[in-house]
Amino acid sequence: MSPMEQNTAMIEAGVLELVRSEREKALSPREWKFRLRGYGYAVKTVGGAQILTRLTTGAALGKLPPEFS
């Protein structure tokens, strides 16, 4: 497990719901990531896992569940 994954906290329920909602609206993973940027979030892939981060600081918010892959 990488240091980034070890230092991530659980993603808040409201933020996770926003991410889930935007994923359902998007036609592709690329569009989904673009839509998240509008809310100030980014998705980084680290060791095969998707990590939700803040766009402005790069701070990791937590590992996304496998359903987002």
Secondary structure, 3 states (H helix, E strand, C coil): CCHHHHCCCCCCHHHHHHHHHHHHHCCCHHHHHHHHHCCCEEEEEECCEEEEEECCCCCEEEECCHHHC
